[in-house]
């Protein structure tokens, strides 16, 4: 699960490389996952911040690649 800041950093890196269009393709096993709502919020497709997003953001997502 990405955070708003990691998604923005990735977008900024792509823009710096000259990318002008980004397509996000969500791949989820369950259409009833709270991760879907959180992703929609992070992509600006949902106005209300899901309650679970705070919990997801506090998790260690293996961000050692940064």
C-alpha positions, 0 to 999 in steps of 0.5 A: 500500500502506497502513501500519498507522499510515496505516490507523489514522489513516484509521480515527480520522478516520472515527470522529471523523466518527461512522462506526460501521462500516467495510468494507474491499474489497480490489481486487487483480489477482492473488490470489497477490500478497504485498500481499494477505497484508500487507493481511490482516495490517494489517486483523487478519485474519492473525496472522503479519507477512509478510516483504514488509511491511517492504519495502512500509512503507519505500516512498514511497507518494505520501503527500503527501496527508496 
